[in-house]
Amino acid sequence: MICSLRSSVLLFEKSARPFILKELEILASVVGISIEEKVSIRVNGTGIRVSDYKLDELEKKLKETGSDLVLVQPDLPPSEKIAIMKKTKADVLDRTALLLEVFEVNAGSREAKLQIEVAKYKHEIPLLREILNRSKRGELPGFMAGGTYAIDRYYKQVRKSVARARRELEEIRKRRAVLRERRKKVGLPSVAIVGYANAGKTTLFNALTGNNKAVGPTPFTTLSPKTSRHLSLPMLLVDTVGFVLNVPPEIVEAFYGTLEEIKEADALIFALDIGEEEDVLEEQMKQAAETFSNLDSIYKPVVIAANKIDSVIEGDLERKAELIAARASKIFPKYLGTHLISALRRMGIEEVEEAVWLALNQRQECLG
């Protein structure tokens, strides 16, 4: 973890579920942001608006803590972000921008850096457009250095950068498609290891392939897919990019090329951290099913690897395993069972291998 470099005040919805706020704190700590104070707002059916009273409260807490950053949990419209910046003179960082900063910590490949660049710019564009329009109408005098001309120039540069990065990503995507075709000609089936950040996907990938791919406590260590042959069975394993709960659309769009590995796989191993709270596990399975559907992969065989069993007491372990199995059987049409494992200690790995191998053989018989 990075030591705290910047302090912030968190603006959050009063109705936000605890795990959402916990996730924000973890992500913030990865990039050196500490949360010194919190301000809650209510969200009604007409949209999100930060009242003058809450703006005053934010300004006060920023001064009291010596912070210059407002970390925002709800998805605020550009007009509300501008209102916060104008009132408090502080920077505003929302969940999407925070996620992208975390991604940058682990961006090793050219592809990962380009994906982050596209997502960052796409996320900036609505705010830049709002600032530009309001500046031209004279509503934001002295709001940003350089005035309307500088904003307009930056806005045009952003659009050009997005177009350039997309072209380069498309070339990488084409190269990956060629590699996939070559692998198919070899005749080896592929199995994608999928799941949420810190579920232990890469540790499981290493256990199954004998690789020594980097793992760690930092979320999103894997930003580009890695493919390797199984230690003993004739199949390929693919370590994929971690899922994100309530993933912003600009991130999905930017990382679609890497998510295609799921679409092209013959079967899926869905890694879950069984140490998570039950409501988190249910939400993760629900949103994973939606992701599989969006990738035309909902009818692929799914084996669940309930990982990190050594972090859960026995009674809770059985209850959570039953909950996972009951939920999975309803939302995954080709659910093939849940296996309790510890990827780190190599416990339960063989059962996962057997289940996947059986699924691949059954699929081959159907195709044949």
C-alpha positions as CSV (number, residue, x, y, z in Angstrom):
1,M,0.0,0.0,0.0
2,I,1.1,3.6,-0.7
3,C,1.4,5.8,2.4
4,S,-1.2,8.5,2.7
5,L,-0.2,11.5,0.5
6,R,-3.5,13.4,0.4
7,S,-6.4,13.9,2.8
8,S,-10.0,14.1,1.7
9,V,-13.6,14.5,2.8
10,L,-16.0,11.8,1.6
11,L,-19.4,12.8,0.2
12,F,-21.7,9.8,0.3
13,E,-25.4,8.8,0.0
14,K,-27.0,8.1,3.3
15,S,-28.6,5.0,1.8
16,A,-25.2,3.6,0.5
17,R,-24.6,0.0,1.4
18,P,-21.7,-0.4,3.9
19,F,-19.6,-2.5,1.4
20,I,-19.7,0.3,-1.1
21,L,-18.1,2.7,1.3
22,K,-15.6,0.1,2.5
23,E,-14.6,-0.5,-1.1
24,L,-14.1,3.3,-1.6
25,E,-11.8,3.5,1.5
26,I,-9.7,0.6,0.3
27,L,-9.4,2.0,-3.3
28,A,-8.5,5.4,-1.8
29,S,-5.8,4.0,0.4
30,V,-4.2,2.3,-2.7
31,V,-3.5,5.7,-4.3
32,G,-2.5,7.4,-1.0
33,I,-5.8,9.2,-0.2
34,S,-7.0,9.2,3.4
35,I,-10.6,10.0,4.4
36,E,-10.6,12.4,7.3
37,E,-14.3,13.3,7.4
38,K,-17.6,12.4,5.8
39,V,-20.7,14.3,4.7
40,S,-23.9,12.5,3.9
41,I,-26.6,13.5,1.4
42,R,-30.0,12.1,0.6
43,V,-30.9,11.1,-2.9
44,N,-34.5,11.4,-4.1
45,G,-36.2,10.3,-7.2
46,T,-35.7,13.6,-9.0
47,G,-31.9,13.2,-9.2
48,I,-28.9,14.1,-7.1
49,R,-28.4,17.6,-5.9
50,V,-26.0,18.9,-3.3
51,S,-27.8,21.5,-1.3
52,D,-26.3,24.8,-0.3
53,Y,-26.3,23.6,3.3
54,K,-24.3,20.5,2.4
55,L,-21.9,22.6,0.3
56,D,-21.3,24.8,3.4
57,E,-20.7,21.6,5.5
58,L,-18.2,20.3,2.9
59,E,-16.4,23.6,2.9
60,K,-16.2,23.6,6.7
61,K,-14.9,20.0,7.0
62,L,-12.3,20.6,4.3
63,K,-11.0,23.6,6.3
64,E,-11.1,21.8,9.6
65,T,-9.1,18.8,8.2
66,G,-6.8,20.7,6.0
67,S,-8.0,18.7,3.0
68,D,-8.1,19.8,-0.6
69,L,-10.0,16.9,-2.1
70,V,-13.7,15.8,-2.1
71,L,-14.1,12.1,-2.7
72,V,-17.6,11.5,-4.1
73,Q,-19.4,8.2,-3.8
74,P,-22.7,8.8,-5.7
75,D,-22.7,9.4,-9.5
76,L,-23.0,13.2,-9.5
77,P,-23.9,15.1,-12.7
78,P,-21.3,17.5,-14.0
79,S,-23.3,20.5,-12.8
80,E,-23.0,19.3,-9.1
81,K,-19.3,18.6,-9.4
82,I,-18.8,22.1,-10.7
83,A,-20.9,23.5,-7.8
84,I,-18.6,21.7,-5.3
85,M,-15.4,22.9,-7.0
86,K,-16.7,26.4,-7.2
87,K,-17.9,26.6,-3.6
88,T,-15.0,24.7,-1.9
89,K,-12.1,25.4,-4.3
90,A,-11.2,21.8,-3.8
91,D,-10.7,19.0,-6.4
92,V,-13.4,16.5,-6.9
93,L,-12.7,12.8,-7.4
94,D,-15.6,10.4,-8.0
95,R,-15.6,6.6,-7.9
96,T,-14.9,6.1,-11.6
97,A,-11.9,8.5,-11.5
98,L,-10.7,6.8,-8.3
99,L,-10.9,3.3,-9.9
100,L,-8.9,4.6,-12.9
101,E,-6.2,6.0,-10.6
102,V,-6.0,2.5,-8.9
103,F,-5.7,0.9,-12.4
104,E,-2.8,3.2,-13.1
105,V,-0.9,1.8,-10.2
106,N,-0.8,-1.6,-11.9
107,A,-0.8,-0.6,-15.5
108,G,2.3,-2.4,-16.9
109,S,1.4,-3.2,-20.5
110,R,0.8,-0.7,-23.3
111,E,-2.7,-2.1,-23.7
112,A,-3.6,-1.4,-20.0
113,K,-2.2,2.1,-20.2
114,L,-4.2,2.8,-23.4
115,Q,-7.4,1.4,-21.9
116,I,-7.0,3.6,-18.8
117,E,-6.3,6.6,-21.0
118,V,-9.5,6.1,-23.1
119,A,-11.6,5.5,-20.0
120,K,-10.2,8.6,-18.2
121,Y,-10.8,10.9,-21.2
122,K,-14.3,9.5,-21.8
123,H,-15.1,10.2,-18.1
124,E,-13.7,13.7,-18.3
125,I,-15.6,14.7,-21.5
126,P,-19.1,15.4,-19.9
127,L,-17.6,17.6,-17.2
128,L,-15.4,19.5,-19.7
129,R,-18.4,20.0,-22.0
130,E,-20.4,21.5,-19.1
131,I,-17.5,23.8,-18.0
132,L,-17.0,24.9,-21.6
133,N,-20.7,25.7,-22.2
134,R,-21.1,27.5,-19.0
135,S,-17.8,29.5,-19.5
136,K,-19.0,30.6,-22.9
137,R,-22.2,31.9,-21.3
138,G,-20.2,33.8,-18.7
139,E,-21.4,31.7,-15.8
140,L,-18.0,30.7,-14.5
141,P,-15.8,33.8,-14.4
142,G,-12.3,33.0,-13.3
143,F,-13.2,29.4,-12.6
144,M,-10.2,27.8,-14.3
145,A,-6.9,29.2,-15.4
146,G,-6.6,30.2,-19.0
147,G,-10.3,30.9,-19.5
148,T,-12.6,29.6,-22.2
149,Y,-9.9,29.3,-24.9
150,A,-7.7,27.0,-22.7
151,I,-10.7,24.8,-21.9
152,D,-11.8,24.6,-25.5
153,R,-8.3,23.7,-26.6
154,Y,-8.0,21.0,-23.9
155,Y,-11.4,19.6,-24.8
156,K,-10.4,19.2,-28.5
157,Q,-7.2,17.6,-27.5
158,V,-9.0,15.1,-25.3
159,R,-11.2,14.1,-28.3
160,K,-8.2,13.6,-30.5
161,S,-6.4,11.6,-27.8
162,V,-9.4,9.2,-27.4
163,A,-9.5,8.6,-31.2
164,R,-5.8,7.9,-31.3
165,A,-5.9,5.5,-28.3
166,R,-8.9,3.7,-29.7
167,R,-7.1,3.1,-33.0
168,E,-4.1,1.6,-31.2
169,L,-6.3,-0.6,-29.0
170,E,-8.1,-1.9,-32.1
171,E,-4.8,-3.0,-33.5
172,I,-4.0,-4.8,-30.2
173,R,-7.4,-6.4,-30.3
174,K,-6.8,-7.7,-33.8
175,R,-3.5,-9.1,-32.8
176,R,-5.1,-10.9,-29.9
177,A,-7.8,-12.3,-32.1
178,V,-5.0,-13.7,-34.4
179,L,-3.4,-15.4,-31.4
180,R,-6.7,-16.9,-30.3
181,E,-7.2,-18.4,-33.7
182,R,-3.7,-19.9,-33.6
183,R,-4.5,-21.4,-30.2
184,K,-7.8,-22.9,-31.6
185,K,-5.9,-24.5,-34.4
186,V,-3.7,-26.3,-31.8
187,G,-7.0,-27.8,-30.6
188,L,-6.7,-26.9,-26.9
189,P,-9.9,-25.7,-25.2
190,S,-9.6,-22.5,-23.1
191,V,-11.0,-21.8,-19.6
192,A,-11.3,-18.2,-18.4
193,I,-10.8,-17.5,-14.7
194,V,-13.1,-14.7,-13.8
195,G,-14.2,-12.9,-10.7
196,Y,-13.9,-9.7,-8.7
197,A,-10.8,-7.8,-7.5
198,N,-8.9,-9.6,-4.7
199,A,-10.9,-12.9,-5.1
200,G,-7.6,-14.7,-5.8
201,K,-8.0,-15.3,-9.5
202,T,-4.2,-14.9,-10.2
203,T,-3.3,-17.1,-7.3
204,L,-5.6,-19.8,-8.7
205,F,-4.2,-19.2,-12.2
206,N,-0.7,-19.8,-10.8
207,A,-1.8,-22.9,-9.0
208,L,-3.3,-24.4,-12.1
209,T,-0.5,-23.5,-14.5
210,G,2.6,-23.5,-12.4
211,N,3.2,-19.9,-13.3
212,N,4.5,-17.2,-10.9
213,K,2.4,-14.3,-12.1
214,A,2.5,-11.3,-9.7
215,V,-0.1,-11.3,-7.0
216,G,-0.7,-8.9,-4.1
217,P,-3.1,-7.1,-1.8
218,T,-3.5,-4.3,-4.2
219,P,-6.8,-4.5,-6.2
220,F,-6.6,-5.0,-10.0
221,T,-3.1,-6.5,-10.2
222,T,-4.2,-8.0,-13.5
223,L,-5.2,-5.5,-16.1
224,S,-4.3,-7.5,-19.2
225,P,-5.2,-11.1,-19.8
226,K,-2.6,-13.8,-19.5
227,T,-2.9,-17.3,-21.1
228,S,-0.9,-20.4,-20.1
229,R,-1.2,-24.1,-20.5
230,H,-2.5,-26.2,-17.5
231,L,0.2,-28.1,-15.6
232,S,-0.9,-31.5,-16.7
233,L,-4.2,-31.4,-18.6
234,P,-4.5,-30.4,-22.3
235,M,-6.3,-27.1,-21.8
236,L,-5.4,-23.4,-21.6
237,L,-6.2,-21.1,-18.6
238,V,-6.8,-17.4,-19.0
239,D,-6.3,-15.0,-16.1
240,T,-8.7,-12.1,-16.8
241,V,-9.3,-8.5,-15.6
242,G,-11.2,-8.3,-12.3
243,F,-14.8,-7.4,-12.3
244,V,-16.1,-4.2,-10.5
245,L,-19.4,-3.9,-8.8
246,N,-21.6,-1.3,-10.4
247,V,-19.0,-0.9,-13.1
248,P,-19.1,2.5,-14.9
249,P,-19.9,2.2,-18.7
250,E,-16.7,4.0,-19.8
251,I,-14.6,1.4,-18.0
252,V,-16.6,-1.5,-19.7
253,E,-16.1,0.2,-23.1
254,A,-12.4,0.8,-22.6
255,F,-11.7,-2.7,-21.3
256,Y,-14.0,-4.6,-23.8
257,G,-11.0,-5.9,-25.7
258,T,-9.7,-7.8,-22.7
259,L,-13.1,-9.0,-21.6
260,E,-13.4,-10.7,-25.0
261,E,-11.3,-13.5,-23.6
262,I,-14.4,-14.5,-21.6
263,K,-16.5,-14.5,-24.7
264,E,-14.1,-16.8,-26.5
265,A,-13.6,-19.2,-23.6
266,D,-15.0,-22.7,-23.6
267,A,-15.8,-22.7,-19.9
268,L,-15.5,-20.3,-16.9
269,I,-14.1,-20.7,-13.4
270,F,-15.8,-18.0,-11.3
271,A,-13.6,-17.2,-8.3
272,L,-15.4,-15.8,-5.3
273,D,-13.8,-14.6,-2.0
274,I,-16.0,-16.6,0.4
275,G,-14.8,-14.3,3.2
276,E,-17.0,-11.5,1.8
277,E,-20.4,-10.7,3.5
278,E,-23.3,-12.7,2.2
279,D,-25.0,-9.6,0.6
280,V,-21.8,-8.9,-1.3
281,L,-21.5,-12.4,-2.6
282,E,-25.1,-12.3,-3.8
283,E,-24.6,-8.9,-5.6
284,Q,-21.3,-10.2,-7.1
285,M,-23.0,-13.2,-8.6
286,K,-26.0,-11.2,-9.9
287,Q,-23.8,-8.6,-11.6
288,A,-21.4,-11.3,-12.9
289,A,-24.4,-13.0,-14.6
290,E,-25.3,-9.7,-16.2
291,T,-21.7,-9.3,-17.5
292,F,-21.7,-12.9,-18.9
293,S,-25.0,-12.0,-20.7
294,N,-23.6,-8.8,-22.2
295,L,-20.6,-10.9,-23.5
296,D,-22.9,-13.6,-24.9
297,S,-21.4,-16.0,-22.4
298,I,-24.3,-16.8,-20.0
299,Y,-24.7,-20.3,-21.4
300,K,-21.1,-21.3,-20.9
301,P,-20.3,-23.9,-18.3
302,V,-19.6,-22.2,-14.9
303,V,-17.6,-23.8,-12.1
304,I,-17.5,-21.7,-8.9
305,A,-14.3,-21.7,-6.9
306,A,-15.2,-20.4,-3.4
307,N,-11.7,-19.2,-2.4
308,K,-10.0,-18.2,0.9
309,I,-11.8,-20.9,2.9
310,D,-9.0,-20.5,5.6
311,S,-10.4,-17.0,6.4
312,V,-13.9,-18.3,7.4
313,I,-15.0,-20.3,10.4
314,E,-16.5,-23.7,9.6
315,G,-20.2,-22.9,10.4
316,D,-20.1,-19.8,8.3
317,L,-18.3,-21.7,5.5
318,E,-21.1,-24.2,5.2
319,R,-23.8,-21.6,5.3
320,K,-22.1,-19.4,2.7
321,A,-21.4,-22.4,0.4
322,E,-25.1,-23.3,0.5
323,L,-26.1,-19.7,-0.3
324,I,-23.7,-19.5,-3.2
325,A,-24.9,-22.9,-4.6
326,A,-28.6,-21.9,-4.3
327,R,-28.1,-18.5,-6.0
328,A,-25.8,-19.8,-8.7
329,S,-28.2,-22.6,-9.7
330,K,-30.8,-20.0,-10.5
331,I,-28.8,-17.5,-12.4
332,F,-26.2,-19.6,-14.3
333,P,-27.9,-21.9,-16.8
334,K,-24.9,-24.3,-16.9
335,Y,-23.8,-24.1,-13.3
336,L,-21.6,-27.1,-12.5
337,G,-21.1,-26.8,-8.8
338,T,-19.3,-24.9,-6.1
339,H,-15.9,-26.0,-4.8
340,L,-14.4,-24.8,-1.5
341,I,-10.7,-24.0,-2.1
342,S,-7.7,-22.1,-0.8
343,A,-5.7,-21.2,-3.9
344,L,-2.8,-20.0,-1.8
345,R,-2.5,-23.4,0.1
346,R,-3.5,-25.5,-3.0
347,M,-6.5,-26.9,-1.1
348,G,-9.5,-28.1,-3.2
349,I,-7.8,-27.3,-6.5
350,E,-8.1,-30.9,-7.9
351,E,-11.9,-30.8,-7.5
352,V,-12.0,-27.6,-9.6
353,E,-9.8,-29.2,-12.2
354,E,-12.0,-32.3,-12.4
355,A,-15.2,-30.3,-12.7
356,V,-13.8,-28.1,-15.5
357,W,-12.3,-31.1,-17.4
358,L,-15.6,-32.9,-17.2
359,A,-17.4,-29.8,-18.6
360,L,-15.0,-29.5,-21.5
361,N,-15.4,-33.2,-22.4
362,Q,-19.2,-33.0,-22.2
363,R,-19.1,-29.9,-24.4
364,Q,-16.8,-31.7,-26.9
365,E,-19.2,-34.6,-27.1
366,C,-22.1,-32.3,-27.8
367,L,-20.1,-30.5,-30.6
368,G,-19.0,-33.8,-32.0
